[in-house]
């Protein structure tokens, strides 16, 4: 028709069903301005988390001195950590219940004061039994903090902002553990230099109690406790009865699977944290030409743990934030990959400890970096798949199960297995040293073989057997990590649905479907405007409540448009063709 002097109509309007949901379904998380009081709160909680793990692993940094003082076996030394963790995990659900219902500042203050007092008193205990009792009491106090502190942060921040804050908060696990080794070992060495004798290690336990008392004052005077769920618009939620909380957590697949994965990791991490320095020291003792000073092992091991945490924790957090923008299951995917990579590295590090300590340090460093990917991410998962009024309980029961089947028993089990294997390696050592010259030349060196047997120092066999027994016990413990990766990968299948269910509950999802007409009447604009009078912290929740209802209307409207618009387009084409015919006729 263009050749006939007419302008042709080449427009064509089509509407196709999109495979992606409308943009209004996705509610962007607003950038909440962080106040000075919130900054102080984060600093205080990170400081207390730091001394929490310092206190927990100070004993591990001077375990050899404690064994010498109390004359205890490896199994008894491992029992010191086991009894602490058992009490810690049993008390945690009690604090979880209280943390969901009562003032969290007071609960934190009491717990920190109690554990500081128990640690200080334990440093004066004259025998193994009384010292063990006070290690149990330390667990009573520390359970309060680990259960409640993350929930305070979750009530102050949301989205990626919360993930970043949790990454900072969970620096304390590896950094505090590393400082615990370093403080315990160095304070002991200083006390020995000042002629404190065999009791020098006791001064290492008297550092964190002073820091704990400072923390109590800061919590009571400065720390801000936000209303539960306010930042997500969930302040309308009320605590339910304890049995209902348990039922909800037990039916939350992502929560159950991630808890199982965490307990497997805790089993290995707890054994490494407790026995790591002593294992490396044993490896140095059996080397003919050691390349490190045995007295510096605890300090260096602590530094490695600290730096690995500084690298691994934020790497895991930011990796999870990036991947969950592409895949909704990005967080458990990061954790699973980290565990898979850490497994062979930790095994190789334990093997190299027998021959080259510096190489073992380097390999274990990278293994710990990948193992540390999960600490902040696991906590973040729990906080966004559980509603605010159940988060303390969720943290508490995750602590209960991950420690009960994880690091509660692993230090004792590793020590016990090492004690059981030691006689076998003692026999192997005697056979090899007795027969090795004969194997070289049975005819000419039989007499020198007998001489070598009588001149071999007995403590050399003992040290070698102790190292090999502990090494094999570590190997058995490390193999279990593969199951942790498997459970993280299974979590990927359920985490998106569980998060969606939690978001819907926080936003009042049960009321949205039953009061859709009300949502429609109050929604004054089609482009998602939010009343400007709302506090920025409530805007996100308001958007969730209104946009979820609007998205369903838009889906139905788009379906209708798919039918109407093609019809209109066809009618317009007919009218244009008729008009064109009339014009041509006139011409």
Secondary structure, DSSP 8 states (H G I E B T S, - for coil): -GGGT-------------SS--GGGS---------HHHHHHHHHHHHHHHHHHHHHHHHHHTHHHHHHHHT--HHHHHHHHHHHHHHHHHHHHHHHHHHTTS-HHHHHHHHHHHHHHHHHHHTT--SHHHHHHHHHHHHHHHHHHHHHHHHHHHTT--HHHHHHHHHHHTHHHHHHHHHHHHHHHHHHHHHHHTT-GGGGGGGGGGSHHHHHHHHHHHHHHT-----TTGGGT-TT-----HHHHHHHHHT-HHHHHHHHHHHHHHHHHHHHHHHHHHHHHHHHHH-TT-SS-GGGHHHHHHHHHHHHHHHHHHHHHHHHHHHHHH-TTHHHHHHHHHHHHHHHHHHHHHHHTTT-HHHHHHHHHHHHHHHGGGHHHHHHHHHHHS-GGGHHHHHHHHHHHHIIIIIHHHHHHHHHHHHHHHHHHHHHHHHHHHHHHHHH-TTTSHHHHHHHHHHS-HHHHHHHHHHHHHHHHHHHHHTTHHHHHHHHHHHTTTHHHHHHHHHHHHTTHHHHHHTHHHHHHH---TT----TTS-HHHHHHHHHHHHHHHHHHHHHHHHHHHHHHHHHHHHHHHHHHHHHHHHHHH-
